Amino acid sequence: QVQLVESGGGLVQAGGSLNLSCAASGRTFSRYAMGWFRQAPGKEREFVAATSWSGGRQTIYADSVKGRFTISRDNANNTVYLQMNNLKPEDTGVYSCAVEKYPHGLVARRTSLYEYWGQGTQVTVSS
């Protein structure tokens, strides 16, 4: 059974930093691309960042976070991270990690290409 558990969220002032973690189990995750998404109150879930499976070594970011957020993965520990710097109030939301449906796939932005999701961790940025 695949499980994804996020941690590291919290309340931070604008300009601050947080490092989110996503611990995965139940699958050989090095074969799958993984992503981070967020959902603000009253809004749809949106793509934040994704990293390809181990051999691809490709990362992509939403334009709104490019240059501020960094996604990385530790395949030995089945963990994906999202380092968030220079946070802004508009970054507030529930951040969830997800695993793509197919192994060795291209890194993707579309939620429909992801199969398993974590429960999420709350990030609140105050102005």
FISEDREN-928396 format. One record per atom (N, C-alpha, C, O, CB): residue number from 1; residue in three letters; x negated, y negated, z negated. Coordinates in pm, 1 decimal. Each point is the difference from the previous one (the first is absolute). Glycine has a CB too. Layout:
REM residues N
REC   resi   resn       east      north         up
REC    NUM    ala          X          Y          Z
...
//
This chain:
REM residues 127
REC   resi   resn       east      north         up
REC      1    gln      -84.5      118.7        0.0
REC      1    gln       84.5     -118.7        0.0
REC      1    gln      -88.4     -124.1        0.0
REC      1    gln      -89.6      -14.2      -83.3
REC      1    gln      273.8      138.0      -39.0
REC      2    val     -157.6     -213.3      216.8
REC      2    val      -79.1     -121.4       11.9
REC      2    val       46.9     -103.0     -102.1
REC      2    val      119.7      -24.8      -14.4
REC      2    val     -157.4       70.7      259.1
REC      3    gln      -56.9     -104.8     -314.3
REC      3    gln       30.8     -107.0      -95.0
REC      3    gln      -96.8     -115.2       18.5
REC      3    gln     -119.9       20.1       19.6
REC      3    gln      211.2      146.9     -183.3
REC      4    leu      -37.7     -288.4      157.3
REC      4    leu      -79.7     -122.0        8.3
REC      4    leu       35.5      -85.4     -121.7
REC      4    leu      117.5      -27.4      -24.7
REC      4    leu     -126.9       34.7      281.8
REC      5    val      -90.6      -48.5     -332.2
REC      5    val       23.2      -78.7     -120.8
REC      5    val      -85.6     -125.9        5.6
REC      5    val     -123.0        6.1       -0.1
REC      5    val      176.9      202.7     -133.3
REC      6    glu       14.8     -324.0      138.4
REC      6    glu      -70.3     -127.6        3.9
REC      6    glu      -22.4      -54.4     -140.2
REC      6    glu       74.8       30.0      -92.9
REC      6    glu       25.2      -76.7      316.7
REC      7    ser     -204.8      -34.2     -236.9
REC      7    ser      -28.3      -68.5     -125.9
REC      7    ser      -80.4     -125.4       30.1
REC      7    ser      -51.3      -18.3      110.4
REC      7    ser       55.1      236.6     -239.7
REC      8    gly      -13.5     -305.2       27.4
REC      8    gly      -83.8     -118.4       14.5
REC      8    gly       75.3     -129.3       20.5
REC      8    gly      -61.0     -106.8        5.6
REC      8    gly     -105.7      255.2       86.2
REC      9    gly      298.6     -141.1      -80.3
REC      9    gly       76.5     -122.6       17.0
REC      9    gly        5.6      -80.5     -128.5
REC      9    gly      -47.3       44.2     -104.7
REC      9    gly      181.9       68.0      280.4
REC     10    gly      -76.1     -230.7     -166.6
REC     10    gly       12.4      -84.0     -118.8
REC     10    gly       31.8     -142.5       36.6
REC     10    gly       34.1      -31.4      114.0
REC     10    gly     -192.6      178.5     -232.5
REC     11    leu      146.4     -233.8       18.0
REC     11    leu       26.3     -142.8       15.8
REC     11    leu     -133.6      -73.1        7.6
REC     11    leu      -86.9       19.0      -85.1
REC     11    leu      308.2       -1.0      -40.0
REC     12    val     -236.9     -101.2      227.1
REC     12    val     -125.7      -71.8       18.7
REC     12    val       31.1     -140.1       53.0
REC     12    val      100.4      -20.9       68.1
REC     12    val     -226.7      238.1      -23.6
REC     13    gln       40.2     -310.9      -76.3
REC     13    gln       18.3     -136.0       51.8
REC     13    gln      -48.8       -8.7      144.3
REC     13    gln      -83.9       78.8       43.8
REC     13    gln       57.9     -172.8     -276.3
REC     14    ala       79.4       -2.0      304.2
REC     14    ala      -44.4      -22.6      137.6
REC     14    ala     -151.4      -20.4        2.4
REC     14    ala      -56.5      -69.7      -84.2
REC     14    ala      280.5      -32.6      143.9
REC     15    gly     -287.8      164.8       38.7
REC     15    gly     -145.0       -4.4        9.7
REC     15    gly      -69.0      116.1      -68.4
REC     15    gly     -120.3       19.8       17.1
REC     15    gly      139.3     -262.9       -6.0
REC     16    gly       55.7      319.6      -87.9
REC     16    gly      -56.9      113.0      -71.3
REC     16    gly      -10.9      124.8       86.2
REC     16    gly       27.9       -2.5      119.9
REC     16    gly       65.1      -92.4     -327.5
REC     17    ser     -134.5      204.9      143.6
REC     17    ser      -23.5      125.3       70.9
REC     17    ser       62.9      117.9      -73.8
REC     17    ser       16.8       -2.6     -121.9
REC     17    ser     -229.7      -92.0      213.7
REC     18    leu      246.6      196.1      -16.2
REC     18    leu       44.6      127.9      -54.0
REC     18    leu      -53.9      110.4       89.5
REC     18    leu      -21.1      -19.4      119.7
REC     18    leu      230.9      -84.3     -219.3
REC     19    asn     -231.8      220.5       38.8
REC     19    asn      -43.9      115.6       77.8
REC     19    asn       99.9      113.5      -22.5
REC     19    asn        7.0       56.5     -109.2
REC     19    asn     -252.5     -126.0       91.7
REC     20    leu      321.8      102.1      119.8
REC     20    leu      100.2      105.6       -9.3
REC     20    leu      -63.3      134.5       35.5
REC     20    leu      -89.8        7.8       83.8
REC     20    leu      273.3     -172.3      -26.4
REC     21    ser     -135.1      269.4     -122.3
REC     21    ser      -45.0      136.4       29.0
REC     21    ser      120.1       86.0       34.5
REC     21    ser      110.6      -22.8      -49.1
REC     21    ser     -308.3       -2.7     -105.7
REC     22    cys      175.2      123.1      238.6
REC     22    cys      103.1       97.2       36.1
REC     22    cys      -63.7      137.9       -8.7
REC     22    cys      -83.6       36.2       82.8
REC     22    cys      206.4     -201.7       70.2
REC     23    ala      -82.7      242.1     -253.8
REC     23    ala      -52.0      134.9      -18.4
REC     23    ala       92.3       98.4       68.9
REC     23    ala      120.5        2.4      -25.3
REC     23    ala     -227.6      -66.4     -193.7
REC     24    ala       49.3      145.3      306.6
REC     24    ala       78.9       92.6       81.5
REC     24    ala      -30.4      144.5      -36.0
REC     24    ala     -112.0       33.3      -38.9
REC     24    ala      115.6     -201.3      223.5
REC     25    ser       95.8      252.4     -171.3
REC     25    ser      -18.9      142.3      -23.7
REC     25    ser       94.4       79.9       88.7
REC     25    ser      101.1      -52.0       47.2
REC     25    ser     -172.9        6.4     -284.4
REC     26    gly       37.7      174.5      259.8
REC     26    gly       88.5       88.2       74.0
REC     26    gly      -32.0       14.4      147.1
REC     26    gly       72.2       68.0       72.9
REC     26    gly       96.8     -129.8     -233.7
REC     27    arg     -277.2       -1.9      205.9
REC     27    arg      -33.1        9.1      142.0
REC     27    arg     -148.6      -32.3       15.4
REC     27    arg      -59.7      -60.3      -89.1
REC     27    arg      297.4       -4.7      160.1
REC     28    thr     -297.6      104.8       41.6
REC     28    thr     -137.2      -39.1       31.5
REC     28    thr        5.7     -138.4       63.0
REC     28    thr       12.8      -12.4      121.8
REC     28    thr      -88.5      254.9      -88.9
REC     29    phe       66.5     -345.7     -114.5
REC     29    phe       27.9     -135.4       46.1
REC     29    phe     -106.5      -55.9       91.7
REC     29    phe       25.0      -97.2       71.3
REC     29    phe       97.5       63.0     -279.4
REC     30    ser     -239.4       92.7      207.9
REC     30    ser     -103.4      -51.3       88.9
REC     30    ser       39.2       15.8      146.6
REC     30    ser      -60.4      -63.5       86.5
REC     30    ser     -110.9      118.6     -259.6
REC     31    arg      270.6       27.8      202.9
REC     31    arg       44.1       22.2      137.4
REC     31    arg      109.2      -97.1       43.7
REC     31    arg       41.9        2.8      115.7
REC     31    arg     -101.8      235.6     -144.1
REC     32    tyr      106.5     -324.2      -62.3
REC     32    tyr      115.5      -84.9       27.3
REC     32    tyr      -32.0     -147.1      -21.3
REC     32    tyr      -71.1      -37.0      -93.4
REC     32    tyr      220.1      224.6       26.9
REC     33    ala      -95.1     -270.4      154.8
REC     33    ala       -5.0     -143.8      -22.9
REC     33    ala       91.7      -34.3     -116.5
REC     33    ala      101.0       66.5      -23.1
REC     33    ala     -152.1     -110.9      267.3
REC     34    met       14.1      -60.9     -317.5
REC     34    met       79.8      -43.4     -114.3
REC     34    met       16.5     -150.1        4.0
REC     34    met      -85.8      -72.3       50.7
REC     34    met        4.6      266.1     -187.4
REC     35    gly      192.9     -239.9       82.4
REC     35    gly       27.7     -142.2        6.9
REC     35    gly       56.9      -55.2     -128.1
REC     35    gly       45.0       73.7      -87.7
REC     35    gly       -8.6      -46.4      327.2
REC     36    trp      -39.5     -160.0     -248.6
REC     36    trp       64.9      -75.0     -107.3
REC     36    trp      108.8      -87.8       62.2
REC     36    trp      -19.6      -61.6      104.8
REC     36    trp     -193.3       62.7     -247.3
REC     37    phe      326.8       -4.8       75.4
REC     37    phe      112.9      -82.8       40.8
REC     37    phe       48.1      -76.6     -122.8
REC     37    phe      -33.4       36.1     -112.9
REC     37    phe      100.9      127.1      298.2
REC     38    arg       10.2     -268.1     -163.6
REC     38    arg       56.7      -73.6     -113.2
REC     38    arg      142.0      -42.6       33.5
REC     38    arg       38.7      -12.4      116.2
REC     38    arg     -267.8      -68.5     -185.3
REC     39    gln      304.8       59.0      -37.5
REC     39    gln      137.6      -45.6       15.7
REC     39    gln       29.5     -106.7     -104.0
REC     39    gln       -8.1       24.5     -120.4
REC     39    gln       78.3      200.0      212.0
REC     40    ala      -36.1     -342.1      -43.6
REC     40    ala       37.7     -109.7      -88.4
REC     40    ala      150.7        4.7      -23.8
REC     40    ala       73.3       57.5       80.5
REC     40    ala     -266.2     -199.5        3.4
REC     41    pro      239.5       83.0     -192.5
REC     41    pro      144.3        1.4      -29.2
REC     41    pro       80.5      -58.2      115.0
REC     41    pro      -28.9     -109.6       48.0
REC     41    pro      -22.2       89.6     -291.3
REC     42    gly      151.9       93.8      287.2
REC     42    gly       87.1      -47.7      105.9
REC     42    gly      -57.1        9.6      140.2
REC     42    gly       61.9      -46.7       95.6
REC     42    gly       30.7     -101.4     -262.4
REC     43    lys     -210.9      208.5      180.1
REC     43    lys      -63.8       10.5      130.3
REC     43    lys      -26.1      145.0       35.7
REC     43    lys        1.9       87.8      -86.2
REC     43    lys     -105.9     -311.7       52.8
REC     44    glu       79.7      248.2      161.0
REC     44    glu      -32.8      134.8       44.9
REC     44    glu     -144.5       34.2      -34.4
REC     44    glu      -84.4      -87.6      -19.4
REC     44    glu      252.5       67.0      205.0
REC     45    arg     -193.1      149.0     -192.3
REC     45    arg     -136.1       47.2      -22.1
REC     45    arg      -87.2      -42.9      118.0
REC     45    arg       42.0        7.6      115.4
REC     45    arg       41.9      190.1     -251.6
REC     46    glu     -205.3     -242.9      105.8
REC     46    glu      -89.5      -43.3      107.8
REC     46    glu     -137.9       63.4      -13.9
REC     46    glu      -45.7       32.3     -109.6
REC     46    glu      171.1     -248.4      124.4
REC     47    phe     -188.9      232.2       99.1
REC     47    phe     -133.4       58.0        5.1
REC     47    phe     -102.2      -95.2      -59.8
REC     47    phe        8.8     -121.2       19.5
REC     47    phe       55.5      251.4      184.0
REC     48    val     -161.5      -75.5     -276.5
REC     48    val     -108.3      -80.5      -56.7
REC     48    val     -134.8       41.9       58.9
REC     48    val      -72.4      -83.0       55.0
REC     48    val      204.8       54.5     -267.6
REC     49    ala     -165.8      156.8      201.3
REC     49    ala     -130.2       47.2       48.0
REC     49    ala        4.3      150.7       17.0
REC     49    ala       82.3       68.0      -61.3
REC     49    ala     -200.5     -259.3      -53.1
REC     50    ala       28.3      243.6      198.7
REC     50    ala       -8.1      144.4       18.5
REC     50    ala     -142.6       39.2       34.6
REC     50    ala      -76.5      -78.8       55.7
REC     50    ala      316.5       86.6       19.7
REC     51    thr     -273.9      116.1     -109.9
REC     51    thr     -132.5       53.7       29.6
REC     51    thr       16.0      134.0       68.5
REC     51    thr       85.2       80.5      -37.5
REC     51    thr     -186.8     -200.9     -159.7
REC     52    ser       19.8      143.5      296.8
REC     52    ser       10.2      123.8       76.5
REC     52    ser      -50.9      118.3      -81.3
REC     52    ser      -57.6      -17.7     -107.4
REC     52    ser       30.4     -112.0      319.9
REC     53    trp       48.7      249.9     -161.0
REC     53    trp      -52.3      119.2      -65.6
REC     53    trp     -152.5       -7.9        0.3
REC     53    trp      -59.0      -86.1       65.3
REC     53    trp      261.5      224.4        5.2
REC     54    ser     -262.7      -50.1     -141.9
REC     54    ser     -140.7      -11.3      -32.8
REC     54    ser      -89.6      -23.4      120.3
REC     54    ser      -93.2      -80.1       -6.9
REC     54    ser      139.0      225.5     -183.8
REC     55    gly      -18.8      -76.0      301.6
REC     55    gly      -88.6      -11.3      114.9
REC     55    gly       18.7     -127.6       79.3
REC     55    gly      -92.4      -44.5       68.0
REC     55    gly       93.4      288.2      -57.9
REC     56    gly      118.2     -303.9      -17.5
REC     56    gly       30.6     -117.0       80.6
REC     56    gly      -64.5     -126.9      -50.1
REC     56    gly      -48.4      -81.1       79.0
REC     56    gly      258.8      188.7      -22.5
REC     57    arg     -211.3     -125.2     -185.1
REC     57    arg      -61.5     -116.5      -64.5
REC     57    arg       51.6     -132.9       56.1
REC     57    arg      -76.0      -95.8       14.5
REC     57    arg     -126.5      235.1      -55.0
REC     58    gln      329.6     -144.0       71.3
REC     58    gln       60.9     -123.7       49.1
REC     58    gln       91.7      -56.7     -107.2
REC     58    gln       69.6       74.5      -69.0
REC     58    gln      -82.8        7.0      308.1
REC     59    thr       13.1     -214.9     -252.9
REC     59    thr       93.4      -65.0      -90.7
REC     59    thr       72.5     -110.3       74.8
REC     59    thr      -56.8      -63.6       88.8
REC     59    thr      -88.5      117.4     -288.1
REC     60    ile      269.9      -76.0      163.6
REC     60    ile       79.0     -109.0       56.9
REC     60    ile       71.9      -71.5     -112.4
REC     60    ile       26.8       58.4     -105.1
REC     60    ile        2.5       65.5      323.5
REC     61    tyr        2.1     -251.2     -195.8
REC     61    tyr       62.4      -84.0     -101.8
REC     61    tyr      109.6      -85.8       61.7
REC     61    tyr       -4.0      -34.7      118.0
REC     61    tyr     -210.4       31.6     -248.5
REC     62    ala      311.8      -29.9       47.2
REC     62    ala       97.1     -101.1       39.0
REC     62    ala      -72.7     -133.9        8.8
REC     62    ala      -93.4      -25.5      -75.9
REC     62    ala      285.8      152.8      -34.2
REC     63    asp     -149.9     -211.3      201.3
REC     63    asp      -65.4     -130.2       16.0
REC     63    asp        3.1      -80.8     -129.4
REC     63    asp      -92.6      -76.1      -28.0
REC     63    asp      156.4       77.5      269.6
REC     64    ser       40.8       14.5     -319.2
REC     64    ser       17.1      -79.6     -121.4
REC     64    ser     -101.4       33.7     -109.1
REC     64    ser      -20.4      -79.4      -91.8
REC     64    ser      260.7       64.9      147.1
REC     65    val     -304.3      131.9      -46.3
REC     65    val      -94.6       39.9     -104.9
REC     65    val     -142.2       14.2       51.7
REC     65    val      -92.4       23.3      -77.9
REC     65    val      278.5       93.0      -36.1
REC     66    lys     -204.2     -130.3      244.7
REC     66    lys     -132.2       18.6       60.2
REC     66    lys      -99.8      -97.5      -61.1
REC     66    lys       27.3     -119.5      -11.0
REC     66    lys       78.9      198.1      225.2
REC     67    gly     -221.5      -26.7     -253.5
REC     67    gly     -102.1      -83.3      -61.5
REC     67    gly       12.2      -11.5     -151.1
REC     67    gly      -92.2      -47.3      -66.3
REC     67    gly       84.6      -76.5      276.9
REC     68    arg      120.7      166.6     -265.4
REC     68    arg       20.8       -5.4     -146.1
REC     68    arg       10.8      138.7      -61.2
REC     68    arg      -43.7       20.8     -113.2
REC     68    arg      159.0     -239.3      141.7
REC     69    phe      -57.8      313.9       44.5
REC     69    phe       20.8      135.9      -50.3
REC     69    phe      -95.5       95.4       70.0
REC     69    phe      -35.8      -19.3      116.1
REC     69    phe      278.1      -30.9     -165.3
REC     70    thr     -283.0      154.2      -24.6
REC     70    thr      -85.9      104.4       56.8
REC     70    thr       52.8      136.7      -40.5
REC     70    thr       18.2       27.9     -118.4
REC     70    thr     -218.2     -182.1      112.5
REC     71    ile      224.2      238.9      104.9
REC     71    ile       43.5      136.8      -27.5
REC     71    ile     -120.1       92.9       11.0
REC     71    ile      -85.1      -16.6       87.4
REC     71    ile      318.5      -32.4       -0.7
REC     72    ser     -239.1      146.0     -175.6
REC     72    ser     -108.1       98.9        4.0
REC     72    ser       53.2      132.3      -53.7
REC     72    ser      107.4        5.5      -59.9
REC     72    ser     -284.8     -185.7       30.9
REC     73    arg      101.1      286.0       51.1
REC     73    arg       44.8      131.4      -47.2
REC     73    arg     -118.3       80.6      -52.0
REC     73    arg     -112.3      -11.9       49.1
REC     73    arg      302.4        8.5      116.0
REC     74    asp     -162.3       84.6     -264.5
REC     74    asp      -97.5       91.7      -58.2
REC     74    asp       57.4      139.7       19.7
REC     74    asp       80.7       46.3      -80.6
REC     74    asp     -166.5     -217.7      -92.9
REC     75    asn       44.5      238.2      280.2
REC     75    asn       59.5      129.3       32.0
REC     75    asn      -36.5      107.7     -101.6
REC     75    asn       76.1       94.7      -19.9
REC     75    asn      -82.7     -158.8      259.3
REC     76    ala     -107.9       50.4     -303.1
REC     76    ala      -39.2       99.4     -100.5
REC     76    ala       98.1        0.9     -116.5
REC     76    ala       22.4      103.5      -62.7
REC     76    ala     -262.6     -132.5      128.1
REC     77    asn      299.1      -88.3      -94.0
REC     77    asn       94.1      -12.4     -111.2
REC     77    asn      143.4      -23.0       46.4
REC     77    asn       87.6      -31.0      -80.7
REC     77    asn     -273.3      -58.9      -56.2
REC     78    asn      209.7      105.1      267.8
REC     78    asn      136.0      -16.0       54.5
REC     78    asn       64.3     -130.7      -45.2
REC     78    asn      115.2       -2.2      -43.4
REC     78    asn      -91.3      250.7       46.4
REC     79    thr      -99.6     -356.8        7.8
REC     79    thr       49.5     -129.9      -47.4
REC     79    thr      -20.6     -105.7      107.3
REC     79    thr     -103.1       -3.8       67.1
REC     79    thr       52.6       67.6     -305.5
REC     80    val      150.5     -149.2      252.9
REC     80    val       -7.6     -115.5       89.5
REC     80    val       13.2     -125.9      -84.4
REC     80    val       79.5       -5.0      -93.8
REC     80    val       18.4      136.5      289.1
REC     81    tyr     -175.9     -232.1     -161.5
REC     81    tyr       -1.9     -123.7      -76.4
REC     81    tyr       43.0     -117.7       87.3
REC     81    tyr      -11.4        3.1      122.6
REC     81    tyr     -171.2       89.8     -268.2
REC     82    leu      231.9     -195.6       78.8
REC     82    leu       28.4     -126.7       66.6
REC     82    leu      -53.1     -111.1      -89.5
REC     82    leu       60.7      -34.3     -101.4
REC     82    leu      146.4      127.7      219.6
REC     83    gln     -320.4     -148.4      -79.5
REC     83    gln      -57.4     -112.1      -72.7
REC     83    gln       64.1     -127.7       53.1
REC     83    gln       -6.5      -28.7      119.6
REC     83    gln     -213.7      152.3     -158.2
REC     84    met      281.8     -199.6      -50.6
REC     84    met       71.9     -120.7       39.5
REC     84    met      -64.4     -120.8      -66.9
REC     84    met       -1.5      -11.1     -122.6
REC     84    met      216.6      141.9      152.1
REC     85    asn     -267.7     -220.2       51.6
REC     85    asn      -64.3     -121.2      -50.1
REC     85    asn       76.8     -123.3       45.6
REC     85    asn       78.8        5.2       94.4
REC     85    asn     -301.7      110.6      -92.6
REC     86    asn      198.3     -226.4      -70.7
REC     86    asn       64.3     -127.0       34.5
REC     86    asn      151.2       18.1       17.2
REC     86    asn       57.7      -40.2      101.0
REC     86    asn     -270.4      -35.9       10.7
REC     87    leu      273.6      136.2     -210.3
REC     87    leu      142.7       29.5        7.5
REC     87    leu       83.4     -126.4        3.6
REC     87    leu      -35.3     -102.1      -59.0
REC     87    leu       -6.0      314.3      -61.7
REC     88    lys      153.6     -202.8      191.9
REC     88    lys       92.1     -111.8       15.9
REC     88    lys      137.4       41.6      -51.3
REC     88    lys       30.2      119.2       -4.1
REC     88    lys     -160.0     -206.3      204.0
REC     89    pro      213.7       -8.7     -239.1
REC     89    pro      134.4       36.0      -47.7
REC     89    pro       78.4       83.8      101.9
REC     89    pro       80.6       84.4      -38.9
REC     89    pro      -80.5     -294.6      -95.9
REC     90    glu      -22.7      188.1      262.5
REC     90    glu       72.3       77.6      101.6
REC     90    glu      -48.3      144.3       10.3
REC     90    glu       57.9       78.4       75.1
REC     90    glu      -23.1     -289.7       49.3
REC     91    asp     -138.4      247.6     -197.2
REC     91    asp      -44.2      139.2       -5.9
REC     91    asp       79.9       80.3     -103.1
REC     91    asp      -18.2      121.3      -11.1
REC     91    asp     -210.8     -195.3       81.0
REC     92    thr      315.5        9.0     -143.7
REC     92    thr       81.0       67.3     -101.7
REC     92    thr       89.1      105.3       63.0
REC     92    thr       61.8      -23.1      103.9
REC     92    thr      -66.0     -183.4     -243.9
REC     93    gly       10.2      324.6       74.7
REC     93    gly       85.6      106.8       48.0
REC     93    gly      -38.3      133.3      -61.5
REC     93    gly      -92.9        8.7      -80.2
REC     93    gly      124.9     -133.4      292.7
REC     94    val       41.0      228.1     -173.9
REC     94    val      -33.5      136.6      -40.0
REC     94    val      -87.5       59.4      110.0
REC     94    val       39.1        6.5      116.5
REC     94    val      178.1       21.5     -250.6
REC     95    tyr     -335.6       14.7       94.3
REC     95    tyr      -97.5       56.1       94.1
REC     95    tyr        3.3      152.4       -7.6
REC     95    tyr      -11.5       58.8     -107.5
REC     95    tyr     -134.9     -264.2       84.9
REC     96    ser      162.3      267.2      138.1
REC     96    ser        7.6      146.1        7.8
REC     96    ser     -103.0       52.9       99.6
REC     96    ser      -28.7      -63.0      101.8
REC     96    ser      274.1       55.3     -160.8
REC     97    cys     -299.7      124.0       27.3
REC     97    cys      -88.5       66.0       95.9
REC     97    cys       78.4      111.3       71.5
REC     97    cys      102.8       47.0      -48.6
REC     97    cys     -308.4     -100.3      -94.6
REC     98    ala      154.4       93.1      258.6
REC     98    ala       69.7      100.0       80.3
REC     98    ala     -100.8       79.4       81.7
REC     98    ala     -110.4      -46.8       27.7
REC     98    ala      315.7      -99.1      -16.8
REC     99    val     -165.5      267.3       27.2
REC     99    val      -82.6       90.1       80.5
REC     99    val       68.9       23.0      134.2
REC     99    val      120.9       22.7        4.9
REC     99    val     -214.4       90.0     -213.2
REC    100    glu       17.1     -118.7      316.2
REC    100    glu       58.5       21.9      131.4
REC    100    glu       46.2      144.3       17.6
REC    100    glu      -45.6       91.3      -68.8
REC    100    glu     -100.5     -271.8      159.5
REC    101    lys      238.2      197.7        4.1
REC    101    lys       60.2      130.9       24.1
REC    101    lys      -98.8       98.7       59.3
REC    101    lys       -0.7      117.2      -37.6
REC    101    lys      218.4     -229.6       69.8
REC    102    tyr     -301.2       66.2       60.2
REC    102    tyr      -79.6       94.0       79.6
REC    102    tyr     -148.3      -15.1      -30.4
REC    102    tyr      -47.5     -112.3      -16.7
REC    102    tyr      221.1      106.1      197.1
REC    103    pro     -248.2      116.5     -188.0
REC    103    pro     -143.3       -7.7      -26.2
REC    103    pro      -75.8      -58.1      119.6
REC    103    pro       39.7       15.2      115.6
REC    103    pro      -18.4      181.4     -269.6
REC    104    his     -130.1     -262.6      122.0
REC    104    his      -89.2      -56.2      102.3
REC    104    his       71.2      -98.8       91.9
REC    104    his      -40.5      -18.7      114.8
REC    104    his      -91.1      229.2     -123.6
REC    105    gly      237.2     -273.3      -41.2
REC    105    gly       73.0      -95.6       81.7
REC    105    gly      -65.8     -137.0        1.3
REC    105    gly      -90.4      -27.9      -78.7
REC    105    gly      297.8      152.8       28.2
REC    106    leu     -160.5     -209.8      141.3
REC    106    leu      -48.8     -137.0        4.5
REC    106    leu       56.7      -77.7     -119.7
REC    106    leu      112.6       24.8      -43.3
REC    106    leu     -130.0      -15.3      297.7
REC    107    val      -59.8     -101.1     -305.7
REC    107    val       48.2      -79.5     -112.2
REC    107    val      116.7      -87.0       48.0
REC    107    val       -5.3      -56.6      109.2
REC    107    val     -226.2       55.7     -217.3
REC    108    ala      337.4       -9.7       25.8
REC    108    ala      124.5      -58.2       49.0
REC    108    ala       59.4     -101.7      -96.8
REC    108    ala      -27.4        1.8     -120.1
REC    108    ala       68.5      209.1      243.4
REC    109    arg       41.6     -300.2      -66.9
REC    109    arg       71.0      -99.5      -79.8
REC    109    arg      145.7       38.4      -26.0
REC    109    arg       59.7      -47.0      -96.8
REC    109    arg     -210.8     -125.8      191.9
REC    110    arg      207.6      256.1      -11.5
REC    110    arg      142.1       31.1       -8.5
REC    110    arg       31.2       95.8     -114.9
REC    110    arg      -65.2      103.5      -14.2
REC    110    arg       81.9     -139.9      260.2
REC    111    thr       81.4        2.6     -326.8
REC    111    thr       36.8       84.0     -112.9
REC    111    thr       49.0      136.5       45.8
REC    111    thr      -15.9       98.0      -72.8
REC    111    thr       73.6     -302.6      -56.6
REC    112    ser        1.4      213.7      248.3
REC    112    ser       55.4      126.4       48.1
REC    112    ser     -107.4      105.7       24.6
REC    112    ser       31.5      118.5       10.9
REC    112    ser      153.9     -247.6       91.7
REC    113    leu     -310.9       87.7      -93.9
REC    113    leu     -109.1       95.2       22.5
REC    113    leu      -56.9       54.8     -130.0
REC    113    leu      -90.7       83.2        1.7
REC    113    leu       37.2     -203.6      208.3
REC    114    tyr      106.3       73.9     -322.2
REC    114    tyr      -46.3       47.3     -129.9
REC    114    tyr      102.4       94.4      -61.3
REC    114    tyr      120.7      -22.6        8.5
REC    114    tyr     -250.3     -190.1      -41.5
REC    115    glu       78.9      318.8      -29.0
REC    115    glu       89.7      105.4      -46.8
REC    115    glu       25.0       -3.4     -150.2
REC    115    glu      113.4       16.9      -44.9
REC    115    glu     -194.1      119.9      232.6
REC    116    tyr      -24.4     -158.6     -264.8
REC    116    tyr       12.4        3.0     -145.9
REC    116    tyr      -32.5     -137.6      -57.2
REC    116    tyr      -88.4      -70.4       48.7
REC    116    tyr       27.4      315.7      -52.8
REC    117    trp      135.4     -281.9     -101.2
REC    117    trp      -13.0     -131.9      -60.5
REC    117    trp      -10.8       11.3     -150.9
REC    117    trp       59.5       89.1      -60.7
REC    117    trp       69.8     -189.0      249.7
REC    118    gly     -205.1        9.7     -249.5
REC    118    gly       -3.3       -8.7     -144.2
REC    118    gly      114.6      -86.0      -51.3
REC    118    gly       75.0      -58.5       78.2
REC    118    gly     -322.9       88.8      -73.5
REC    119    gln      260.8      -37.6     -136.7
REC    119    gln      107.5      -77.5      -62.2
REC    119    gln      -30.0     -149.7        0.8
REC    119    gln       91.5      -82.2       -6.8
REC    119    gln      -38.8      279.1     -137.1
REC    120    gly     -178.3     -231.3      151.9
REC    120    gly      -36.8     -140.8        7.6
REC    120    gly      -46.9      -57.8     -131.8
REC    120    gly       28.9       53.0     -107.2
REC    120    gly      133.2      -74.3      288.5
REC    121    thr     -235.3      -89.0     -171.0
REC    121    thr      -45.9      -74.6     -116.5
REC    121    thr       28.6     -147.9       23.0
REC    121    thr      -21.5      -51.6      109.7
REC    121    thr     -159.0      223.7     -159.2
REC    122    gln      228.4     -239.2      -52.4
REC    122    gln       42.8     -139.6       12.2
REC    122    gln     -120.1      -93.3       -5.4
REC    122    gln      -85.6       11.4      -87.7
REC    122    gln      306.0       45.9      -17.9
REC    123    val     -225.0     -149.9      200.9
REC    123    val     -100.0     -107.3        1.1
REC    123    val       75.5     -132.3       -3.8
REC    123    val       84.8      -27.0       85.0
REC    123    val     -254.6      168.1       45.7
REC    124    thr      137.9     -222.9     -229.8
REC    124    thr       63.3     -130.7      -13.0
REC    124    thr     -108.5     -106.1       -6.3
REC    124    thr      -88.5        5.2      -85.4
REC    124    thr      288.3       94.6      -34.1
REC    125    val     -192.3     -196.1      210.5
REC    125    val      -98.9     -107.3        5.7
REC    125    val       70.0     -130.3      -35.1
REC    125    val       93.1      -41.7       68.9
REC    125    val     -230.7      163.6      107.3
REC    126    ser       93.5     -185.1     -281.5
REC    126    ser       60.4     -125.6      -44.5
REC    126    ser      -76.0     -118.5       58.6
REC    126    ser     -120.8        5.9       22.8
REC    126    ser      198.7      104.5     -235.7
REC    127    ser       -4.7     -216.4      235.9
REC    127    ser      -62.0     -119.7       60.2
REC    127    ser      -57.0      -93.3     -105.7
REC    127    ser      -55.4     -104.7       33.4
REC    127    ser      214.5      122.1      157.6
//
